[in-house]
Amino acid sequence: MKDLFNKLYKYFIVGIIGILVDNIAIIALEYLLGISPDIATLISAEVGNINNFIFNDKWTFKDRKSGAFWERILKYHISISVGFIVSRLILFPIFYNMFIAHTDKFISTLAANNISIFLSFIINFSLNILFTWGKKGGEVAIEDTELR
């Protein structure tokens, strides 16, 4: 259980760093390079995603690697896509509609957004620990380490 909480803590730290990287990238792309906000946000999100994958692969889940690098990064993108779809397309509207009946639009939006982000974090962590980095240590991870 201690290992799980340690990984959750590291995953959270990586997520915070990813938000910073995403914001720095969007500022650089939009304000320094003049790229439109629509395109800049897509690029910056992927820069943040790649940053998070690398940190999680090298730090958070370093003892759970199995399969090739490209397999893990593909699985990571599938996992975060599922988390995004569940969070933004399913949970956000449900919570927004639940709150809007009792409060104004601003509070409803913030409440639904923050609950969705938190639940997305839990979904993404769960999918990544089970799917992306699903193999714990074991022989494959040891063999990969010995080959390097």
Buried (B, 14 or more C-beta within 10 A) or exposed (E): EEEEEEBBEBBEEBBEBBEEBBEEBBEBBBEEEEBEEEEBBEBBBEBBBBBBBBBBBEEBBBBBBBBEEEEBBEBBBEBBEBBBEBBBEEBBEEBBEEBBEEEEEEEBBEBBBEBBBEBBBEBBBEBBBEBBBBBEEEEEBEEBEEEE
